[in-house]
Each structure stands twice: as C-alpha cells, then as structure tokens.
Amino acid sequence: MTTDHEAIKTWTNKHNGVPGVIEEATTANDSRPLAIIWPENRNDNKLREISWDTFFDHFELRQLALEHDSQGMSKDYRFVSRG
C-alpha cells in the first residue's frame, strides 16, 4: 500500500495506464471515484482521463492510499482509506 505520488505514477506508467475517474458512478457526496485506466479500457465511455495534478488533488482530499502489487506484473489495485 502506498500514498507516494511518484510510486503511484511509476507503477501506473509501468503498466501503460493513465489517471482517470469513473463518470457514471457517484457516492454520497457526489464525487467521482478515481480510477486507473489501462490500455484495454481506454474506449470505455464510463471512464474519463484526468491530469495527474487533478488525480492527486482528489487522492489527497479523500485521504486515499493505493493497494497494489508493486513487485509483480499484476495490474490489480484498489483505493483504500488511510484511516
């Protein structure tokens, strides 16, 4: 699990991903969930690419951490609360 912005960028870039949001999903406070968009999902109209700055603004505002396989080839991940 990490909150390090550079580590998240490096891992995402390693797998050719880009930062994004899920457009159709909403939460109680009407904020769009963050996502990492992989090459095979780039044509999914429910996903929208955003800048790293915007991604990390929301990441920090929501106090999230990224759970992922930093050593392996898996692209599986999830965002979890730091609390």
ChimeraX attribute file (.defattr): number of C-alpha atoms within 10 A of each C-alpha:
attribute: neighborCount
match mode: 1-to-1
recipient: residues
	/A:1	15
	/A:2	16
	/A:3	16
	/A:4	10
	/A:5	15
	/A:6	10
	/A:7	13
	/A:8	20
	/A:9	14
	/A:10	13
	/A:11	17
	/A:12	18
	/A:13	13
	/A:14	11
	/A:15	14
	/A:16	13
	/A:17	21
	/A:18	20
	/A:19	23
	/A:20	21
	/A:21	19
	/A:22	19
	/A:23	16
	/A:24	10
	/A:25	12
	/A:26	11
	/A:27	8
	/A:28	5
	/A:29	6
	/A:30	8
	/A:31	14
	/A:32	15
	/A:33	17
	/A:34	22
	/A:35	21
	/A:36	22
	/A:37	23
	/A:38	17
	/A:39	11
	/A:40	9
	/A:41	12
	/A:42	14
	/A:43	11
	/A:44	10
	/A:45	10
	/A:46	12
	/A:47	21
	/A:48	18
	/A:49	18
	/A:50	16
	/A:51	11
	/A:52	14
	/A:53	10
	/A:54	11
	/A:55	19
	/A:56	17
	/A:57	12
	/A:58	16
	/A:59	19
	/A:60	13
	/A:61	8
	/A:62	13
	/A:63	14
	/A:64	19
	/A:65	20
	/A:66	19
	/A:67	15
	/A:68	17
	/A:69	13
	/A:70	16
	/A:71	7
	/A:72	7
	/A:73	10
	/A:74	10
	/A:75	16
	/A:76	8
	/A:77	14
	/A:78	14
	/A:79	17
	/A:80	14
	/A:81	10
	/A:82	13
	/A:83	6
